[in-house]
Amino acid sequence: MSVNSRILSLLVCVVLLWGVYQSLYTVSETEEALVVRLGRPIGVETDPGLKAKIPLIDTVIIYDARQLPLEPPAEEIILGDQKRVLVSTYTRFRISRPLVFYQAVYTVTDARSELAQIVSSSVRRVMGQIALEDLLSDQRTRVTQDIRQEVTEKAAPLGIDIIDVRIRSADLPYETSQAIYDRMISERQREAKELRAQGYELAQQIQADAERDRTVLLAEAQRQSAISHGEGDAAANQLFADAFGKDPEFYAFYRSLQTYRQSLAASSPVLVLSPDSKLLQYFNTGPGTRATK
């Protein structure tokens, strides 16, 4: 066999191998294949395994049949009460109709971009009708359901099934949070001042009541003391009067002894008296006058 024949045989083998390679393709369990012939879709292969196509004429586009995630960046939403929140969403979708998907968006990247716009518009429309309090209550579940239903309806013409749409977070912007925080501080400071003023006023009232009660109690005690003192003086005077009536001489002697005790004490001033002073009569005679009777 000549060299040219060998080269020709080798080229034929290579062409045959290339033709076999180009005419076969595989579909896995997690994929779906769309067969396009000269730019026109002709069929969808969903069963896994080895498949055949016409080389150079048929083109096979493989799509992932699993659930795909979509996490667009957080965006600022104006709520129905004119409050602004930063909302981030999480969406899971699946390519359910590859032919419709190919005709509508062609690639998964374009599908993500289109679906992100659908989710954004649905979130803005639904959340533009609610107040901030609804996101912090049981109404949040209803809001999420309304968004999911609207996104599902709008994504259906793209050949996409929406598995789930959730609001991952809804936070106030930093400027709004800072303003609310400052307003809360001012409000708490105002309440603290009011409470301090009320406490001071109450303390003054309690102190005034205590002073009034103290004055009343002291006045009452002084009155009772004066009455008791007067009654005691009256009783003492009555006793002295009774004692004087029974024994005037002894009473005079007792009174003189009291005078001696008070006037002749060590702390008393010095007295200069004559020996015949009436004050000193008991020093000279003692109480013997009574004994002579």
Secondary structure, 3 states (H helix, E strand, C coil): CCHHHHHHHHHHHHHHHHHHHHHEEEECCCEEEEEEECCEEEEEECCCEEEECCCCCEEEEEEECCCEEECCCCEEEECCCCCEEEEEEEEEEEECCHHHHHHHCCCHHHHHHHHHHHHHHHHHHHHCCCCHHHHCCCHHHHHHHHHHHHHHHHHHHHCEEEEEEEEEEEECCHHHHHHHHHHHHHHHHHHHHHHHHHHHHHHHHHHHHHHHHHHHHHHHHHHHHHHHHHHHHHHHHHHHHHHHHHCHHHHHHHHHHHHHHHHCCCCCCCCCCCCCCHHHHHHHHCCHHHHHC
